[in-house]
């Protein structure tokens, strides 16, 4: 998730996709005000920072959370070489 801060008042149709919204002032569903912060997806952040029809940025990125990478646990058994019997025939 990417944390952003609003730099210009705007309304958002996909408001319900936003997470952890922290308001600076009035709370109105669908409208975000200057100073509000929230977390959103990478695609939403790109859209709100200017990758839209108006080419207008209404937020600035303040934090990018690292992605969680699931580690695959692999059980590796180390095989020890078998000792050969090096006895010489007499």
Buried (B, 14 or more C-beta within 10 A) or exposed (E): BBBBBBBEEBEBEEBEEBEEBEBEEEEEEEBBBEEBBBBBBEEBBBBBBEEEEEEEBBBEBEEEEEEEEEEEEEEEEEEEEEEEEEEEEE
